[in-house]
Amino acid sequence: MNETRQDKAKALIGKVVNPAELAGYQDGAVVSRTLIDKKVGTVTVFSFDKGEGLSEHTAPFDAMVYILDGEANVLIAGEPHSVKTGEMLIMPANVPHELRAEERFKMMLVMIRA
């Protein structure tokens, strides 16, 4: 039986989990798992293999990145930020940003749409 993304997210409700274990590393890939997907916002866990990333883009809402494992290189309006395990960075709405993995890293992305 195929579990939908929504079924997988619901299975986490009321459970204690380590979010870093929810998106495993895959060679040459970015892996994501949506934990909460509501009209008012989303919470998604990502893993990035070395050399992978998200190209420059903008979002209409602020987004918070919390690093679960490793270190991310984040550019916001061209300004570089190194964000390590246990640290967070808020990327402002409507400002170009991108993420790069010099080494593997995992992050939780929280976006509130209100």
N, C-alpha and C positions, 0 to 999 in steps of 0.2 A: 504494500500500500504506500502510495506517495504522500508524504507529509508536505503540506503547503507551508509557505513562509509564515503565514498567520498561525498555523498549528504549532510550528516550532517555537514561535514567540510566546504563545499561550502556555506551552509546556514549562516555561521558566517562571511563571507567576507563582509566588509563594515559596520559591526554592532559593537556597543559598548557592550561588555559583561564583566562580572566578571568571570575570569577563574575558581575561586574556586567553582562556581555554575555549572560547566560543567561535573563534575564527583561526584555524590552523594555517601555518605557513605552507605555501605551495611554490615550487620553483618557477621563477619567471612570471609570477602572477600577483594580482591584488585580490584578496578574498574579503567578502563582506557578509555580515549577518545582521539583519535588522532585528532589534530587540523590541522596540516600540515604534509603531507607525500610526499616529493619530492625526486628525485634522490640525491640532495645535502644535504638533512637533514630532520629531523622530529621535531615536537613539539607535546608533548603528556601531557595531564593532568591525574594524578592518584589520587585516594583516597585509603587509607589503614586503615582498621579497626584495633583496638588494637590487638597486637599479630601477625599481618600479616607482610609480608615483601617480599623482593626479595633476593633470596639466592645468595651467592658469585658467581660472574661471571666476565668476562672481556669483553670489547668492543674495537673494532679496532679504535675508534675515541674518542676524548674528549667529555664529556657530562656534561652539566650544570644542576644542580638541583636548583630550586627556590621554597622555601616553601611558599605555599599559606595560609595554616592553620595548626596550631599545631606545633609539633616538631618531627623531624626525627633523628634517630640514624643511622649514615652512617659510615661504616668501609671502609677505603681505605688502602690496603696492611696491614691490621690488626690494623691500627691506628684509634681510635674512634673520631668521630666528631658529636657534637650536633648542629643541624641546625634548627632554629626557624622561625616562621612566619616573612616574609619580608627579610629573609637572603637567600644567595645562596652559593653553593659550586660547584667547577669544579672538576669532577672526570677525572683523566688523562687516556688517551688511553692505552690499554694493561696492566693495573694494576688491580688486583683483587679488587672488591668492593662489598658491600652488603648494603641493607637498612632494617631497622627494625622499627616497630611502637610500642613503649612502651605505647603510647596513640594514638588515631586516628590522622592522618595528611593527608594533601593534598599537592601535589607538581606538578610543571610543569617541564618536562624534555625536554631539548633542545639538540639535537645532530646534529652537522654539519659534514657531511661526506667528506668534501673537505679540 
